[in-house]
């Protein structure tokens, strides 16, 4: 899964929209939004409905970008905490931190990375 994901396009589009540029729903933009929605666990029916209108497509873009950003930040914080706990010899605490992340994370890529980190604790 990791090899297939490149969120640079959605990040760039979100930055342009946040800077005041109007969203244009070209076929490429629709495809980008639908692909990214799938990658960040937004239901396909919701994404399909959203890309029919500029206002809802903009909301979809912002939600996808938020999931990418927030999931990435959560994962970085957790990795740091896990590293600290492991250095202190607290494997159970490190496991709990990862399990807590998995309980709330919805983005499959970040879930996969947390699951791999959990396996590394064994």
N, CA, C and O atoms as a GROMACS GRO file, in nm:
protein
  488
    1UNK      N    1   0.083  -0.120   0.000
    1UNK     CA    2   0.000   0.000   0.000
    1UNK      C    3   0.086   0.125   0.000
    1UNK      O    4   0.055   0.220  -0.071
    2UNK      N    5   0.192   0.127   0.076
    2UNK     CA    6   0.275   0.246   0.091
    2UNK      C    7   0.327   0.297  -0.043
    2UNK      O    8   0.334   0.418  -0.063
    3UNK      N    9   0.363   0.207  -0.134
    3UNK     CA   10   0.420   0.248  -0.262
    3UNK      C   11   0.320   0.322  -0.350
    3UNK      O   12   0.360   0.400  -0.436
    4UNK      N   13   0.193   0.299  -0.332
    4UNK     CA   14   0.091   0.355  -0.418
    4UNK      C   15   0.046   0.495  -0.375
    4UNK      O   16  -0.021   0.563  -0.452
    5UNK      N   17   0.081   0.538  -0.257
    5UNK     CA   18   0.027   0.662  -0.203
    5UNK      C   19   0.124   0.778  -0.223
    5UNK      O   20   0.242   0.770  -0.188
    6UNK      N   21   0.070   0.885  -0.282
    6UNK     CA   22   0.144   1.010  -0.298
    6UNK      C   23   0.042   1.122  -0.278
    6UNK      O   24  -0.040   1.150  -0.365
    7UNK      N   25   0.048   1.185  -0.163
    7UNK     CA   26  -0.050   1.287  -0.129
    7UNK      C   27  -0.004   1.428  -0.164
    7UNK      O   28  -0.067   1.525  -0.123
    8UNK      N   29   0.103   1.441  -0.238
    8UNK     CA   30   0.152   1.575  -0.274
    8UNK      C   31   0.047   1.654  -0.352
    8UNK      O   32   0.029   1.774  -0.328
    9UNK      N   33  -0.020   1.589  -0.445
    9UNK     CA   34  -0.122   1.658  -0.525
    9UNK      C   35  -0.235   1.714  -0.442
    9UNK      O   36  -0.279   1.826  -0.463
   10UNK      N   37  -0.283   1.635  -0.347
   10UNK     CA   38  -0.393   1.684  -0.263
   10UNK      C   39  -0.343   1.792  -0.168
   10UNK      O   40  -0.416   1.887  -0.138
   11UNK      N   41  -0.221   1.780  -0.121
   11UNK     CA   42  -0.164   1.885  -0.035
   11UNK      C   43  -0.152   2.016  -0.112
   11UNK      O   44  -0.188   2.122  -0.062
   12UNK      N   45  -0.102   2.007  -0.235
   12UNK     CA   46  -0.087   2.127  -0.317
   12UNK      C   47  -0.222   2.190  -0.350
   12UNK      O   48  -0.238   2.312  -0.343
   13UNK      N   49  -0.318   2.107  -0.385
   13UNK     CA   50  -0.452   2.157  -0.416
   13UNK      C   51  -0.513   2.223  -0.292
   13UNK      O   52  -0.572   2.331  -0.302
   14UNK      N   53  -0.502   2.160  -0.179
   14UNK     CA   54  -0.557   2.217  -0.055
   14UNK      C   55  -0.491   2.351  -0.023
   14UNK      O   56  -0.559   2.445   0.018
   15UNK      N   57  -0.361   2.360  -0.042
   15UNK     CA   58  -0.290   2.486  -0.015
   15UNK      C   59  -0.340   2.597  -0.109
   15UNK      O   60  -0.357   2.711  -0.066
   16UNK      N   61  -0.362   2.564  -0.235
   16UNK     CA   62  -0.412   2.665  -0.329
   16UNK      C   63  -0.553   2.710  -0.292
   16UNK      O   64  -0.584   2.829  -0.301
   17UNK      N   65  -0.637   2.617  -0.250
   17UNK     CA   66  -0.774   2.652  -0.211
   17UNK      C   67  -0.772   2.737  -0.084
   17UNK      O   68  -0.846   2.834  -0.073
   18UNK      N   69  -0.687   2.699   0.010
   18UNK     CA   70  -0.676   2.778   0.134
   18UNK      C   71  -0.622   2.918   0.106
   18UNK      O   72  -0.650   3.012   0.181
   19UNK      N   73  -0.546   2.934  -0.001
   19UNK     CA   74  -0.492   3.065  -0.039
   19UNK      C   75  -0.594   3.148  -0.117
   19UNK      O   76  -0.566   3.262  -0.154
   20UNK      N   77  -0.713   3.091  -0.141
   20UNK     CA   78  -0.818   3.168  -0.204
   20UNK      C   79  -0.851   3.129  -0.347
   20UNK      O   80  -0.944   3.185  -0.407
   21UNK      N   81  -0.778   3.036  -0.403
   21UNK     CA   82  -0.808   2.992  -0.539
   21UNK      C   83  -0.938   2.912  -0.540
   21UNK      O   84  -0.966   2.837  -0.447
   22UNK      N   85  -1.017   2.930  -0.644
   22UNK     CA   86  -1.143   2.855  -0.655
   22UNK      C   87  -1.113   2.712  -0.702
   22UNK      O   88  -1.027   2.690  -0.787
   23UNK      N   89  -1.184   2.617  -0.645
   23UNK     CA   90  -1.171   2.478  -0.685
   23UNK      C   91  -1.241   2.458  -0.819
   23UNK      O   92  -1.356   2.497  -0.836
   24UNK      N   93  -1.171   2.399  -0.913
   24UNK     CA   94  -1.227   2.366  -1.044
   24UNK      C   95  -1.236   2.214  -1.051
   24UNK      O   96  -1.135   2.144  -1.038
   25UNK      N   97  -1.356   2.164  -1.072
   25UNK     CA   98  -1.378   2.019  -1.071
   25UNK      C   99  -1.352   1.958  -1.209
   25UNK      O  100  -1.444   1.912  -1.276
   26UNK      N  101  -1.228   1.959  -1.248
   26UNK     CA  102  -1.187   1.894  -1.373
   26UNK      C  103  -1.187   1.743  -1.348
   26UNK      O  104  -1.191   1.698  -1.234
   27UNK      N  105  -1.182   1.664  -1.456
   27UNK     CA  106  -1.173   1.519  -1.436
   27UNK      C  107  -1.052   1.478  -1.351
   27UNK      O  108  -1.062   1.386  -1.269
   28UNK      N  109  -0.939   1.545  -1.369
   28UNK     CA  110  -0.820   1.513  -1.289
   28UNK      C  111  -0.841   1.544  -1.141
   28UNK      O  112  -0.799   1.467  -1.055
   29UNK      N  113  -0.905   1.655  -1.112
   29UNK     CA  114  -0.931   1.692  -0.973
   29UNK      C  115  -1.030   1.594  -0.911
   29UNK      O  116  -1.011   1.551  -0.796
   30UNK      N  117  -1.132   1.558  -0.983
   30UNK     CA  118  -1.228   1.459  -0.933
   30UNK      C  119  -1.158   1.327  -0.901
   30UNK      O  120  -1.180   1.266  -0.796
   31UNK      N  121  -1.072   1.283  -0.995
   31UNK     CA  122  -0.999   1.157  -0.975
   31UNK      C  123  -0.909   1.166  -0.852
   31UNK      O  124  -0.903   1.073  -0.772
   32UNK      N  125  -0.839   1.279  -0.837
   32UNK     CA  126  -0.753   1.300  -0.722
   32UNK      C  127  -0.833   1.293  -0.592
   32UNK      O  128  -0.792   1.227  -0.497
   33UNK      N  129  -0.946   1.361  -0.589
   33UNK     CA  130  -1.029   1.361  -0.468
   33UNK      C  131  -1.085   1.223  -0.438
   33UNK      O  132  -1.086   1.181  -0.322
   34UNK      N  133  -1.130   1.151  -0.539
   34UNK     CA  134  -1.185   1.017  -0.517
   34UNK      C  135  -1.077   0.919  -0.471
   34UNK      O  136  -1.100   0.839  -0.380
   35UNK      N  137  -0.960   0.925  -0.533
   35UNK     CA  138  -0.849   0.837  -0.493
   35UNK      C  139  -0.807   0.866  -0.350
   35UNK      O  140  -0.788   0.775  -0.270
   36UNK      N  141  -0.792   0.995  -0.319
   36UNK     CA  142  -0.747   1.032  -0.186
   36UNK      C  143  -0.852   0.996  -0.081
   36UNK      O  144  -0.818   0.950   0.028
   37UNK      N  145  -0.978   1.017  -0.113
   37UNK     CA  146  -1.086   0.979  -0.020
   37UNK      C  147  -1.076   0.831   0.014
   37UNK      O  148  -1.089   0.792   0.130
   38UNK      N  149  -1.053   0.751  -0.087
   38UNK     CA  150  -1.039   0.606  -0.066
   38UNK      C  151  -0.919   0.578   0.024
   38UNK      O  152  -0.927   0.494   0.114
   39UNK      N  153  -0.809   0.648   0.002
   39UNK     CA  154  -0.686   0.625   0.078
   39UNK      C  155  -0.695   0.672   0.223
   39UNK      O  156  -0.618   0.626   0.308
   40UNK      N  157  -0.789   0.763   0.252
   40UNK     CA  158  -0.802   0.812   0.390
   40UNK      C  159  -0.932   0.763   0.454
   40UNK      O  160  -0.976   0.818   0.555
   41UNK      N  161  -0.992   0.659   0.396
   41UNK     CA  162  -1.108   0.590   0.454
   41UNK      C  163  -1.235   0.674   0.458
   41UNK      O  164  -1.313   0.664   0.552
   42UNK      N  165  -1.255   0.756   0.357
   42UNK     CA  166  -1.383   0.826   0.340
   42UNK      C  167  -1.467   0.735   0.250
   42UNK      O  168  -1.421   0.698   0.142
   43UNK      N  169  -1.588   0.700   0.291
   43UNK     CA  170  -1.669   0.608   0.212
   43UNK      C  171  -1.686   0.656   0.067
   43UNK      O  172  -1.706   0.774   0.040
   44UNK      N  173  -1.677   0.560  -0.025
   44UNK     CA  174  -1.686   0.590  -0.168
   44UNK      C  175  -1.815   0.661  -0.204
   44UNK      O  176  -1.816   0.751  -0.288
   45UNK      N  177  -1.926   0.621  -0.141
   45UNK     CA  178  -2.054   0.687  -0.173
   45UNK      C  179  -2.051   0.833  -0.132
   45UNK      O  180  -2.102   0.919  -0.204
   46UNK      N  181  -1.992   0.862  -0.018
   46UNK     CA  182  -1.980   1.001   0.027
   46UNK      C  183  -1.891   1.081  -0.068
   46UNK      O  184  -1.923   1.195  -0.103
   47UNK      N  185  -1.780   1.021  -0.108
   47UNK     CA  186  -1.687   1.090  -0.197
   47UNK      C  187  -1.750   1.113  -0.334
   47UNK      O  188  -1.736   1.222  -0.390
   48UNK      N  189  -1.818   1.013  -0.388
   48UNK     CA  190  -1.883   1.028  -0.517
   48UNK      C  191  -1.986   1.140  -0.515
   48UNK      O  192  -1.994   1.220  -0.608
   49UNK      N  193  -2.063   1.146  -0.408
   49UNK     CA  194  -2.162   1.253  -0.396
   49UNK      C  195  -2.094   1.389  -0.384
   49UNK      O  196  -2.141   1.488  -0.440
   50UNK      N  197  -1.983   1.393  -0.311
   50UNK     CA  198  -1.915   1.520  -0.287
   50UNK      C  199  -1.855   1.581  -0.413
   50UNK      O  200  -1.856   1.703  -0.429
   51UNK      N  201  -1.805   1.499  -0.503
   51UNK     CA  202  -1.737   1.555  -0.620
   51UNK      C  203  -1.833   1.602  -0.729
   51UNK      O  204  -1.791   1.637  -0.839
   52UNK      N  205  -1.961   1.604  -0.699
   52UNK     CA  206  -2.060   1.652  -0.795
   52UNK      C  207  -2.080   1.803  -0.785
   52UNK      O  208  -2.143   1.864  -0.872
   53UNK      N  209  -2.026   1.865  -0.679
   53UNK     CA  210  -2.051   2.006  -0.652
   53UNK      C  211  -1.925   2.068  -0.594
   53UNK      O  212  -1.856   2.005  -0.513
   54UNK      N  213  -1.893   2.189  -0.633
   54UNK     CA  214  -1.772   2.255  -0.587
   54UNK      C  215  -1.771   2.270  -0.434
   54UNK      O  216  -1.668   2.245  -0.371
   55UNK      N  217  -1.882   2.311  -0.376
   55UNK     CA  218  -1.886   2.333  -0.231
   55UNK      C  219  -1.860   2.203  -0.155
   55UNK      O  220  -1.780   2.201  -0.062
   56UNK      N  221  -1.926   2.095  -0.194
   56UNK     CA  222  -1.906   1.968  -0.123
   56UNK      C  223  -1.771   1.907  -0.156
   56UNK      O  224  -1.712   1.839  -0.072
   57UNK      N  225  -1.721   1.929  -0.278
   57UNK     CA  226  -1.588   1.881  -0.313
   57UNK      C  227  -1.481   1.952  -0.230
   57UNK      O  228  -1.381   1.893  -0.191
   58UNK      N  229  -1.504   2.080  -0.203
   58UNK     CA  230  -1.410   2.155  -0.119
   58UNK      C  231  -1.411   2.101   0.023
   58UNK      O  232  -1.306   2.089   0.086
   59UNK      N  233  -1.528   2.067   0.072
   59UNK     CA  234  -1.538   2.006   0.206
   59UNK      C  235  -1.465   1.872   0.207
   59UNK      O  236  -1.393   1.841   0.302
   60UNK      N  237  -1.484   1.793   0.103
   60UNK     CA  238  -1.416   1.663   0.091
   60UNK      C  239  -1.265   1.682   0.091
   60UNK      O  240  -1.193   1.610   0.160
   61UNK      N  241  -1.218   1.778   0.014
   61UNK     CA  242  -1.075   1.808   0.008
   61UNK      C  243  -1.022   1.843   0.146
   61UNK      O  244  -0.918   1.792   0.188
   62UNK      N  245  -1.092   1.929   0.216
   62UNK     CA  246  -1.047   1.971   0.349
   62UNK      C  247  -1.047   1.854   0.447
   62UNK      O  248  -0.956   1.841   0.529
   63UNK      N  249  -1.148   1.768   0.438
   63UNK     CA  250  -1.155   1.652   0.528
   63UNK      C  251  -1.040   1.555   0.498
   63UNK      O  252  -0.976   1.504   0.590
   64UNK      N  253  -1.015   1.529   0.370
   64UNK     CA  254  -0.905   1.440   0.334
   64UNK      C  255  -0.772   1.496   0.380
   64UNK      O  256  -0.689   1.424   0.436
   65UNK      N  257  -0.752   1.625   0.358
   65UNK     CA  258  -0.627   1.690   0.400
   65UNK      C  259  -0.614   1.686   0.552
   65UNK      O  260  -0.504   1.662   0.603
   66UNK      N  261  -0.721   1.707   0.624
   66UNK     CA  262  -0.717   1.701   0.771
   66UNK      C  263  -0.680   1.561   0.818
   66UNK      O  264  -0.601   1.545   0.911
   67UNK      N  265  -0.738   1.459   0.756
   67UNK     CA  266  -0.706   1.321   0.796
   67UNK      C  267  -0.559   1.290   0.771
   67UNK      O  268  -0.495   1.223   0.852
   68UNK      N  269  -0.506   1.339   0.660
   68UNK     CA  270  -0.364   1.317   0.630
   68UNK      C  271  -0.278   1.387   0.734
   68UNK      O  272  -0.188   1.327   0.793
   69UNK      N  273  -0.306   1.514   0.757
   69UNK     CA  274  -0.225   1.595   0.848
   69UNK      C  275  -0.236   1.544   0.992
   69UNK      O  276  -0.134   1.522   1.058
   70UNK      N  277  -0.357   1.527   1.040
   70UNK     CA  278  -0.377   1.487   1.179
   70UNK      C  279  -0.325   1.346   1.206
   70UNK      O  280  -0.266   1.320   1.310
   71UNK      N  281  -0.347   1.255   1.111
   71UNK     CA  282  -0.297   1.119   1.127
   71UNK      C  283  -0.145   1.117   1.130
   71UNK      O  284  -0.085   1.044   1.209
   72UNK      N  285  -0.083   1.194   1.044
   72UNK     CA  286   0.062   1.202   1.040
   72UNK      C  287   0.117   1.256   1.172
   72UNK      O  288   0.214   1.203   1.226
   73UNK      N  289   0.056   1.361   1.222
   73UNK     CA  290   0.102   1.420   1.348
   73UNK      C  291   0.083   1.321   1.464
   73UNK      O  292   0.172   1.307   1.548
   74UNK      N  293  -0.033   1.253   1.468
   74UNK     CA  294  -0.056   1.153   1.573
   74UNK      C  295   0.050   1.045   1.567
   74UNK      O  296   0.105   1.005   1.670
   75UNK      N  297   0.078   0.998   1.448
   75UNK     CA  298   0.176   0.891   1.432
   75UNK      C  299   0.315   0.936   1.476
   75UNK      O  300   0.387   0.859   1.540
   76UNK      N  301   0.354   1.057   1.443
   76UNK     CA  302   0.486   1.108   1.485
   76UNK      C  303   0.496   1.115   1.636
   76UNK      O  304   0.596   1.076   1.695
   77UNK      N  305   0.390   1.166   1.699
   77UNK     CA  306   0.390   1.177   1.845
   77UNK      C  307   0.398   1.038   1.909
   77UNK      O  308   0.472   1.017   2.004
   78UNK      N  309   0.321   0.945   1.855
   78UNK     CA  310   0.319   0.810   1.910
   78UNK      C  311   0.455   0.742   1.890
   78UNK      O  312   0.505   0.677   1.982
   79UNK      N  313   0.513   0.757   1.774
   79UNK     CA  314   0.646   0.696   1.752
   79UNK      C  315   0.747   0.748   1.852
   79UNK      O  316   0.828   0.672   1.905
   80UNK      N  317   0.743   0.876   1.876
   80UNK     CA  318   0.835   0.936   1.974
   80UNK      C  319   0.810   0.879   2.114
   80UNK      O  320   0.903   0.846   2.186
   81UNK      N  321   0.683   0.870   2.150
   81UNK     CA  322   0.646   0.817   2.282
   81UNK      C  323   0.686   0.670   2.294
   81UNK      O  324   0.736   0.628   2.398
   82UNK      N  325   0.664   0.593   2.190
   82UNK     CA  326   0.701   0.451   2.191
   82UNK      C  327   0.852   0.437   2.207
   82UNK      O  328   0.899   0.355   2.285
   83UNK      N  329   0.926   0.516   2.133
   83UNK     CA  330   1.073   0.513   2.144
   83UNK      C  331   1.117   0.544   2.286
   83UNK      O  332   1.204   0.476   2.341
   84UNK      N  333   1.058   0.646   2.346
   84UNK     CA  334   1.094   0.684   2.484
   84UNK      C  335   1.061   0.570   2.581
   84UNK      O  336   1.143   0.535   2.666
   85UNK      N  337   0.941   0.515   2.568
   85UNK     CA  338   0.900   0.408   2.658
   85UNK      C  339   0.987   0.283   2.642
   85UNK      O  340   1.020   0.217   2.740
   86UNK      N  341   1.024   0.251   2.520
   86UNK     CA  342   1.111   0.136   2.498
   86UNK      C  343   1.248   0.159   2.559
   86UNK      O  344   1.308   0.067   2.616
   87UNK      N  345   1.299   0.281   2.548
   87UNK     CA  346   1.429   0.311   2.608
   87UNK      C  347   1.424   0.298   2.759
   87UNK      O  348   1.524   0.264   2.823
   88UNK      N  349   1.307   0.326   2.816
   88UNK     CA  350   1.289   0.312   2.960
   88UNK      C  351   1.258   0.168   3.001
   88UNK      O  352   1.246   0.138   3.119
   89UNK      N  353   1.245   0.080   2.902
   89UNK     CA  354   1.216  -0.059   2.930
   89UNK      C  355   1.068  -0.089   2.951
   89UNK      O  356   1.034  -0.196   3.001
   90UNK      N  357   0.982   0.004   2.914
   90UNK     CA  358   0.838  -0.012   2.936
   90UNK      C  359   0.770  -0.058   2.807
   90UNK      O  360   0.703   0.020   2.740
   91UNK      N  361   0.788  -0.184   2.773
   91UNK     CA  362   0.727  -0.239   2.652
   91UNK      C  363   0.576  -0.241   2.660
   91UNK      O  364   0.507  -0.218   2.560
   92UNK      N  365   0.523  -0.267   2.778
   92UNK     CA  366   0.377  -0.269   2.796
   92UNK      C  367   0.320  -0.129   2.771
   92UNK      O  368   0.215  -0.116   2.707
   93UNK      N  369   0.387  -0.027   2.820
   93UNK     CA  370   0.342   0.110   2.798
   93UNK      C  371   0.349   0.147   2.650
   93UNK      O  372   0.259   0.213   2.598
   94UNK      N  373   0.456   0.103   2.584
   94UNK     CA  374   0.471   0.130   2.440
   94UNK      C  375   0.359   0.059   2.362
   94UNK      O  376   0.301   0.117   2.270
   95UNK      N  377   0.331  -0.063   2.400
   95UNK     CA  378   0.222  -0.138   2.335
   95UNK      C  379   0.089  -0.066   2.354
   95UNK      O  380   0.011  -0.056   2.259
   96UNK      N  381   0.063  -0.016   2.473
   96UNK     CA  382  -0.063   0.053   2.502
   96UNK      C  383  -0.077   0.180   2.417
   96UNK      O  384  -0.185   0.209   2.366
   97UNK      N  385   0.031   0.253   2.402
   97UNK     CA  386   0.029   0.376   2.321
   97UNK      C  387  -0.009   0.342   2.177
   97UNK      O  388  -0.090   0.411   2.116
   98UNK      N  389   0.050   0.237   2.123
   98UNK     CA  390   0.020   0.196   1.986
   98UNK      C  391  -0.123   0.143   1.974
   98UNK      O  392  -0.192   0.173   1.877
   99UNK      N  393  -0.167   0.067   2.071
   99UNK     CA  394  -0.304   0.016   2.070
   99UNK      C  395  -0.405   0.131   2.078
   99UNK      O  396  -0.509   0.127   2.012
  100UNK      N  397  -0.374   0.232   2.158
  100UNK     CA  398  -0.463   0.349   2.166
  100UNK      C  399  -0.470   0.422   2.033
  100UNK      O  400  -0.576   0.467   1.992
  101UNK      N  401  -0.356   0.433   1.965
  101UNK     CA  402  -0.356   0.495   1.833
  101UNK      C  403  -0.442   0.416   1.736
  101UNK      O  404  -0.522   0.473   1.662
  102UNK      N  405  -0.427   0.285   1.737
  102UNK     CA  406  -0.506   0.200   1.648
  102UNK      C  407  -0.655   0.209   1.677
  102UNK      O  408  -0.737   0.190   1.587
  103UNK      N  409  -0.690   0.238   1.800
  103UNK     CA  410  -0.832   0.250   1.836
  103UNK      C  411  -0.896   0.373   1.773
  103UNK      O  412  -1.018   0.376   1.756
  104UNK      N  413  -0.817   0.474   1.739
  104UNK     CA  414  -0.876   0.596   1.683
  104UNK      C  415  -0.837   0.625   1.539
  104UNK      O  416  -0.908   0.700   1.471
  105UNK      N  417  -0.728   0.569   1.490
  105UNK     CA  418  -0.681   0.602   1.356
  105UNK      C  419  -0.767   0.535   1.249
  105UNK      O  420  -0.799   0.416   1.258
  106UNK      N  421  -0.805   0.613   1.147
  106UNK     CA  422  -0.888   0.561   1.038
  106UNK      C  423  -0.811   0.549   0.906
  106UNK      O  424  -0.852   0.472   0.819
  107UNK      N  425  -0.703   0.622   0.890
  107UNK     CA  426  -0.629   0.620   0.765
  107UNK      C  427  -0.551   0.488   0.755
  107UNK      O  428  -0.465   0.460   0.838
  108UNK      N  429  -0.583   0.407   0.653
  108UNK     CA  430  -0.520   0.275   0.642
  108UNK      C  431  -0.367   0.277   0.644
  108UNK      O  432  -0.306   0.191   0.707
  109UNK      N  433  -0.304   0.373   0.577
  109UNK     CA  434  -0.158   0.379   0.577
  109UNK      C  435  -0.104   0.397   0.718
  109UNK      O  436  -0.009   0.329   0.756
  110UNK      N  437  -0.163   0.485   0.795
  110UNK     CA  438  -0.116   0.510   0.930
  110UNK      C  439  -0.147   0.392   1.021
  110UNK      O  440  -0.069   0.360   1.111
  111UNK      N  441  -0.260   0.327   0.999
  111UNK     CA  442  -0.294   0.206   1.074
  111UNK      C  443  -0.189   0.098   1.046
  111UNK      O  444  -0.142   0.030   1.138
  112UNK      N  445  -0.154   0.083   0.920
  112UNK     CA  446  -0.054  -0.018   0.881
  112UNK      C  447   0.079   0.010   0.949
  112UNK      O  448   0.144  -0.082   1.000
  113UNK      N  449   0.119   0.136   0.952
  113UNK     CA  450   0.246   0.171   1.015
  113UNK      C  451   0.242   0.145   1.166
  113UNK      O  452   0.340   0.098   1.224
  114UNK      N  453   0.129   0.174   1.228
  114UNK     CA  454   0.115   0.148   1.372
  114UNK      C  455   0.115  -0.003   1.399
  114UNK      O  456   0.175  -0.048   1.497
  115UNK      N  457   0.050  -0.079   1.314
  115UNK     CA  458   0.048  -0.224   1.330
  115UNK      C  459   0.188  -0.283   1.316
  115UNK      O  460   0.226  -0.374   1.390
  116UNK      N  461   0.265  -0.232   1.220
  116UNK     CA  462   0.404  -0.277   1.204
  116UNK      C  463   0.486  -0.243   1.327
  116UNK      O  464   0.566  -0.325   1.373
  117UNK      N  465   0.468  -0.125   1.380
  117UNK     CA  466   0.541  -0.086   1.502
  117UNK      C  467   0.502  -0.176   1.619
  117UNK      O  468   0.586  -0.212   1.701
  118UNK      N  469   0.376  -0.212   1.625
  118UNK     CA  470   0.328  -0.302   1.730
  118UNK      C  471   0.394  -0.440   1.716
  118UNK      O  472   0.435  -0.501   1.814
  119UNK      N  473   0.403  -0.488   1.592
  119UNK     CA  474   0.470  -0.616   1.567
  119UNK      C  475   0.616  -0.611   1.608
  119UNK      O  476   0.670  -0.710   1.657
  120UNK      N  477   0.680  -0.495   1.589
  120UNK     CA  478   0.821  -0.480   1.625
  120UNK      C  479   0.844  -0.491   1.775
  120UNK      O  480   0.955  -0.519   1.819
  121UNK      N  481   0.739  -0.469   1.851
  121UNK     CA  482   0.753  -0.480   1.997
  121UNK      C  483   0.763  -0.625   2.043
  121UNK      O  484   0.812  -0.652   2.153
  122UNK      N  485   0.718  -0.717   1.960
  122UNK     CA  486   0.721  -0.859   1.996
  122UNK      C  487   0.858  -0.919   1.989
  122UNK      O  488   0.876  -1.038   2.016
   0.00000   0.00000   0.00000
